[in-house]
Amino acid sequence: MRRIPIPKTAEEQRYRRHLRVRKKVSGTGERPRLVVFRSLKHIYAQLVDDVTHKTIMTVGDNGMSGKKTEKASLVGKSLAEKAKAAGISKVTFDRAGFRYHGRVKALADGAREGGLEF
């Protein structure tokens, strides 16, 4: 059996956590997967249908002003508005290996305020 190397960098560790989460979380057309990506300056969210391997919609914090957690909350709200317009009300949340804390939590709370069910 092949030995899996121990991850060295923070990015490798996040990727391993993401794989662990993805084993359990999957999205369909009726209930897509809400994926979060957080960089040092920005945050992005997208809805993915894993059955057809398509990205339904993407929202980022480009052009928004304020603190990073405020922008994350606005991204969640705007994604919820777009999803409601497309007829999507339920999603599964994929934190992509990031801790459910800070900006990731703010995005999830904003999406809930916008009317999405997790």
GROMACS elastic network, one bead per residue, 0.5 to 0.9 nm:
[ bonds ]
;  ai    aj funct       b0    kb
    4     7     6  0.88154   500
    5     8     6  0.87138   500
    6    13     6  0.87221   500
    7    10     6  0.79067   500
    7    11     6  0.85588   500
    7    12     6  0.53629   500
    7    13     6  0.56101   500
    7    16     6  0.80164   500
    8    11     6  0.84131   500
    8    12     6  0.65443   500
    8    13     6  0.72592   500
    9    12     6  0.52494   500
    9    13     6  0.63895   500
    9    14     6  0.87415   500
   10    13     6  0.50339   500
   10    14     6  0.61423   500
   10    15     6  0.85570   500
   11    14     6  0.50831   500
   11    15     6  0.61271   500
   11    16     6  0.86954   500
   12    15     6  0.50271   500
   12    16     6  0.63024   500
   12    17     6  0.87324   500
   13    16     6  0.51630   500
   13    17     6  0.63224   500
   13    18     6  0.85946   500
   13    97     6  0.83229   500
   14    17     6  0.50491   500
   14    18     6  0.60507   500
   14    19     6  0.86800   500
   14    96     6  0.77436   500
   14    98     6  0.66758   500
   15    19     6  0.62825   500
   15    20     6  0.86991   500
   15    96     6  0.78473   500
   15    97     6  0.64513   500
   16    19     6  0.51308   500
   16    20     6  0.63605   500
   16    21     6  0.87895   500
   16    97     6  0.74572   500
   17    20     6  0.50296   500
   17    21     6  0.62990   500
   17    22     6  0.86294   500
   17    96     6  0.74420   500
   17    98     6  0.79094   500
   18    21     6  0.51064   500
   18    22     6  0.60710   500
   18    23     6  0.87390   500
   18    94     6  0.85224   500
   18    95     6  0.77629   500
   18    98     6  0.77791   500
   19    23     6  0.63411   500
   19    96     6  0.80882   500
   19    97     6  0.77483   500
   20    23     6  0.54783   500
   20    24     6  0.74349   500
   20    97     6  0.80738   500
   21    24     6  0.57204   500
   21    25     6  0.62555   500
   21    94     6  0.72802   500
   21    95     6  0.79755   500
   21    96     6  0.70276   500
   21    97     6  0.69386   500
   22    26     6  0.68954   500
   22    94     6  0.76334   500
   22    96     6  0.78312   500
   23    26     6  0.79226   500
   25    33     6  0.75921   500
   25    92     6  0.71488   500
   25    93     6  0.78028   500
   25    94     6  0.68347   500
   26    31     6  0.89213   500
   26    32     6  0.76408   500
   26    33     6  0.62386   500
   26    48     6  0.89522   500
   26    49     6  0.81748   500
   26    50     6  0.63174   500
   26    51     6  0.84844   500
   26    92     6  0.74166   500
   26    94     6  0.86040   500
   27    30     6  0.81685   500
   27    31     6  0.57910   500
   27    34     6  0.81392   500
   27    47     6  0.85151   500
   27    48     6  0.64554   500
   27    49     6  0.51779   500
   27    50     6  0.51174   500
   27    51     6  0.71111   500
   27    91     6  0.75696   500
   27    92     6  0.66036   500
   28    31     6  0.50188   500
   28    33     6  0.73110   500
   28    48     6  0.78582   500
   28    50     6  0.58376   500
   28    51     6  0.56998   500
   28    52     6  0.80915   500
   28    91     6  0.88559   500
   29    32     6  0.56413   500
   29    48     6  0.83447   500
   29    49     6  0.54339   500
   29    50     6  0.79979   500
   29    51     6  0.73075   500
   29    52     6  0.80634   500
   29    56     6  0.89708   500
   29    88     6  0.88158   500
   30    49     6  0.85635   500
   30    88     6  0.69773   500
   30    89     6  0.85613   500
   30    90     6  0.74843   500
   30    91     6  0.81771   500
   31    49     6  0.79707   500
   31    88     6  0.73324   500
   31    89     6  0.78475   500
   31    90     6  0.53341   500
   31    92     6  0.65947   500
   32    47     6  0.58394   500
   32    48     6  0.54164   500
   32    49     6  0.51052   500
   32    50     6  0.75123   500
   32    56     6  0.83228   500
   32    88     6  0.82150   500
   32    90     6  0.75040   500
   32    91     6  0.51100   500
   32    92     6  0.62687   500
   32    93     6  0.87565   500
   33    46     6  0.79556   500
   33    47     6  0.54529   500
   33    48     6  0.51207   500
   33    49     6  0.65579   500
   33    50     6  0.76641   500
   33    91     6  0.56747   500
   33    93     6  0.58949   500
   33    94     6  0.64183   500
   34    45     6  0.66724   500
   34    46     6  0.56381   500
   34    48     6  0.65777   500
   34    91     6  0.62383   500
   34    92     6  0.59351   500
   34    94     6  0.56861   500
   34    95     6  0.81392   500
   35    44     6  0.82578   500
   35    45     6  0.55202   500
   35    46     6  0.53208   500
   35    47     6  0.63594   500
   35    48     6  0.73735   500
   35    92     6  0.87038   500
   35    93     6  0.65444   500
   35    95     6  0.61797   500
   35    96     6  0.65122   500
   36    43     6  0.73362   500
   36    44     6  0.58684   500
   36    46     6  0.67942   500
   36    93     6  0.83317   500
   36    94     6  0.65927   500
   36    95     6  0.55107   500
   36    96     6  0.62053   500
   36    98     6  0.84067   500
   36   104     6  0.71223   500
   36   107     6  0.83358   500
   37    42     6  0.84799   500
   37    43     6  0.57723   500
   37    44     6  0.51545   500
   37    45     6  0.62955   500
   37    46     6  0.86215   500
   37    95     6  0.78175   500
   37    96     6  0.69504   500
   37    98     6  0.82951   500
   37   104     6  0.85372   500
   38    41     6  0.79220   500
   38    42     6  0.61641   500
   38    44     6  0.64194   500
   38    45     6  0.87236   500
   38    98     6  0.79691   500
   38   103     6  0.79408   500
   38   104     6  0.76280   500
   39    42     6  0.52756   500
   39    43     6  0.60882   500
   39    44     6  0.85078   500
   40    43     6  0.82692   500
   41    68     6  0.75119   500
   42    60     6  0.75280   500
   42    61     6  0.62394   500
   42    62     6  0.76642   500
   42    68     6  0.74401   500
   42    71     6  0.84848   500
   42    72     6  0.83870   500
   43    59     6  0.88041   500
   43    60     6  0.60470   500
   43    61     6  0.60591   500
   43    62     6  0.87939   500
   43    68     6  0.82198   500
   43    71     6  0.79886   500
   43    72     6  0.63426   500
   43    75     6  0.79013   500
   43   103     6  0.79322   500
   43   104     6  0.84555   500
   43   107     6  0.87508   500
   44    58     6  0.73285   500
   44    59     6  0.58138   500
   44    61     6  0.66123   500
   44    72     6  0.81316   500
   44    75     6  0.73717   500
   45    57     6  0.85188   500
   45    58     6  0.58619   500
   45    59     6  0.54185   500
   45    60     6  0.63907   500
   45    75     6  0.73231   500
   45    76     6  0.75439   500
   45    79     6  0.74903   500
   45   107     6  0.83672   500
   46    55     6  0.70438   500
   46    56     6  0.73629   500
   46    57     6  0.55617   500
   46    59     6  0.62183   500
   46    60     6  0.85872   500
   46    79     6  0.78892   500
   47    54     6  0.88049   500
   47    55     6  0.59544   500
   47    56     6  0.53558   500
   47    57     6  0.54427   500
   47    58     6  0.65917   500
   47    79     6  0.86217   500
   47    83     6  0.84651   500
   47    91     6  0.81687   500
   48    51     6  0.89993   500
   48    52     6  0.89625   500
   48    53     6  0.72806   500
   48    54     6  0.59111   500
   48    56     6  0.55825   500
   48    57     6  0.75109   500
   49    52     6  0.58932   500
   49    53     6  0.57069   500
   49    54     6  0.53537   500
   49    55     6  0.62190   500
   49    56     6  0.68039   500
   50    54     6  0.67465   500
   50    55     6  0.84706   500
   51    54     6  0.79979   500
   52    55     6  0.89716   500
   55    58     6  0.75516   500
   57    79     6  0.81472   500
   57    82     6  0.81149   500
   57    83     6  0.80429   500
   58    79     6  0.76043   500
   59    62     6  0.86696   500
   59    75     6  0.63942   500
   59    76     6  0.83349   500
   59    78     6  0.74151   500
   59    79     6  0.60880   500
   60    63     6  0.87832   500
   60    64     6  0.89234   500
   60    72     6  0.86509   500
   60    75     6  0.62476   500
   60    79     6  0.89496   500
   61    64     6  0.55228   500
   61    65     6  0.84019   500
   61    68     6  0.89585   500
   61    71     6  0.61132   500
   61    72     6  0.71293   500
   61    74     6  0.78537   500
   61    75     6  0.60539   500
   62    65     6  0.86301   500
   64    71     6  0.64668   500
   64    74     6  0.83578   500
   64    75     6  0.89779   500
   65    68     6  0.85654   500
   65    70     6  0.84895   500
   65    71     6  0.69020   500
   66    69     6  0.82740   500
   66    70     6  0.61292   500
   66    71     6  0.62327   500
   67    70     6  0.52339   500
   67    71     6  0.62140   500
   67    72     6  0.87024   500
   68    71     6  0.50688   500
   68    72     6  0.61916   500
   68    73     6  0.87290   500
   68   103     6  0.69728   500
   69    73     6  0.62882   500
   69    74     6  0.86868   500
   69   102     6  0.67453   500
   69   104     6  0.83899   500
   69   105     6  0.88499   500
   69   106     6  0.61073   500
   69   107     6  0.78838   500
   70    73     6  0.51644   500
   70    74     6  0.63308   500
   70    75     6  0.87074   500
   70   103     6  0.82002   500
   70   106     6  0.75641   500
   70   107     6  0.87618   500
   71    74     6  0.50148   500
   71    75     6  0.61471   500
   71    76     6  0.86815   500
   71   103     6  0.84615   500
   71   106     6  0.87592   500
   71   107     6  0.83436   500
   72    75     6  0.50334   500
   72    76     6  0.63339   500
   72    77     6  0.87391   500
   72   103     6  0.56714   500
   72   104     6  0.72773   500
   72   105     6  0.85953   500
   72   106     6  0.58357   500
   72   108     6  0.85701   500
   72   110     6  0.76818   500
   73    76     6  0.51327   500
   73    77     6  0.63096   500
   73    78     6  0.87124   500
   73   103     6  0.76802   500
   73   104     6  0.88137   500
   73   105     6  0.85286   500
   73   108     6  0.75116   500
   73   109     6  0.68644   500
   73   111     6  0.74805   500
   74    77     6  0.50297   500
   74    78     6  0.60698   500
   74    79     6  0.84453   500
   74   106     6  0.87583   500
   74   107     6  0.73633   500
   74   110     6  0.64743   500
   74   111     6  0.85052   500
   75    78     6  0.52095   500
   75    79     6  0.60397   500
   75    80     6  0.85226   500
   75   107     6  0.64222   500
   75   110     6  0.73883   500
   75   111     6  0.79097   500
   76    79     6  0.51661   500
   76    80     6  0.61625   500
   76    81     6  0.87062   500
   76   106     6  0.77715   500
   76   108     6  0.62279   500
   76   109     6  0.72738   500
   76   112     6  0.78228   500
   76   113     6  0.83770   500
   76   114     6  0.73760   500
   77    80     6  0.50681   500
   77    81     6  0.62687   500
   77    82     6  0.87571   500
   77   107     6  0.77710   500
   77   108     6  0.88912   500
   77   109     6  0.84991   500
   77   112     6  0.77467   500
   77   113     6  0.67511   500
   77   115     6  0.83019   500
   78    81     6  0.50267   500
   78    82     6  0.62495   500
   78    83     6  0.85284   500
   78   110     6  0.84463   500
   78   111     6  0.77485   500
   78   114     6  0.75281   500
   79    82     6  0.51591   500
   79    83     6  0.60260   500
   79    84     6  0.85256   500
   79   110     6  0.89158   500
   79   111     6  0.67599   500
   79   114     6  0.80723   500
   80    83     6  0.50168   500
   80    84     6  0.60332   500
   80    85     6  0.85524   500
   80    88     6  0.85501   500
   80    89     6  0.81083   500
   80   110     6  0.80780   500
   80   111     6  0.52244   500
   80   112     6  0.76648   500
   80   113     6  0.82521   500
   80   114     6  0.50386   500
   80   115     6  0.62653   500
   80   116     6  0.58779   500
   81    84     6  0.51733   500
   81    85     6  0.62708   500
   81    86     6  0.87157   500
   81   111     6  0.85163   500
   81   114     6  0.62739   500
   81   115     6  0.78315   500
   81   116     6  0.87776   500
   82    85     6  0.50908   500
   82    86     6  0.62940   500
   82    87     6  0.87572   500
   82    88     6  0.86592   500
   83    87     6  0.62237   500
   83    88     6  0.50199   500
   83    89     6  0.68672   500
   83   116     6  0.80523   500
   84    87     6  0.50015   500
   84    88     6  0.52420   500
   84    89     6  0.59732   500
   84   114     6  0.86571   500
   84   115     6  0.76975   500
   84   116     6  0.78249   500
   85    88     6  0.74944   500
   86    89     6  0.89560   500
   88    91     6  0.77360   500
   88   116     6  0.79252   500
   89   115     6  0.70170   500
   89   116     6  0.51009   500
   89   117     6  0.61738   500
   89   118     6  0.89353   500
   90   115     6  0.88775   500
   90   116     6  0.56671   500
   90   118     6  0.60211   500
   91   116     6  0.69156   500
   91   117     6  0.61740   500
   91   118     6  0.52938   500
   92   117     6  0.82447   500
   92   118     6  0.54633   500
   93   108     6  0.79911   500
   93   118     6  0.64517   500
   94    97     6  0.81654   500
   95    98     6  0.55638   500
   95    99     6  0.72284   500
   95   100     6  0.68709   500
   95   104     6  0.71223   500
   96    99     6  0.86781   500
   97   100     6  0.89217   500
   98   101     6  0.81784   500
   98   104     6  0.74973   500
   99   102     6  0.83084   500
   99   104     6  0.73826   500
   99   105     6  0.85549   500
  100   103     6  0.82806   500
  100   104     6  0.57036   500
  100   105     6  0.54161   500
  100   108     6  0.89545   500
  101   104     6  0.57254   500
  101   106     6  0.77958   500
  102   105     6  0.53793   500
  102   106     6  0.61317   500
  102   107     6  0.87263   500
  103   107     6  0.60993   500
  103   108     6  0.86002   500
  104   107     6  0.51985   500
  104   108     6  0.63428   500
  104   109     6  0.86903   500
  105   108     6  0.50743   500
  105   109     6  0.60940   500
  105   110     6  0.85068   500
  106   109     6  0.50844   500
  106   110     6  0.60392   500
  106   111     6  0.85783   500
  107   110     6  0.50638   500
  107   111     6  0.61965   500
  107   112     6  0.86520   500
  108   111     6  0.51175   500
  108   112     6  0.62475   500
  108   113     6  0.86654   500
  108   118     6  0.88524   500
  109   112     6  0.50193   500
  109   113     6  0.61575   500
  109   114     6  0.85594   500
  110   113     6  0.50108   500
  110   114     6  0.61484   500
  110   115     6  0.87997   500
  111   115     6  0.65362   500
  111   116     6  0.57176   500
  111   117     6  0.82961   500
  112   115     6  0.51894   500
  112   117     6  0.62922   500
  112   118     6  0.76560   500
  113   116     6  0.73525   500
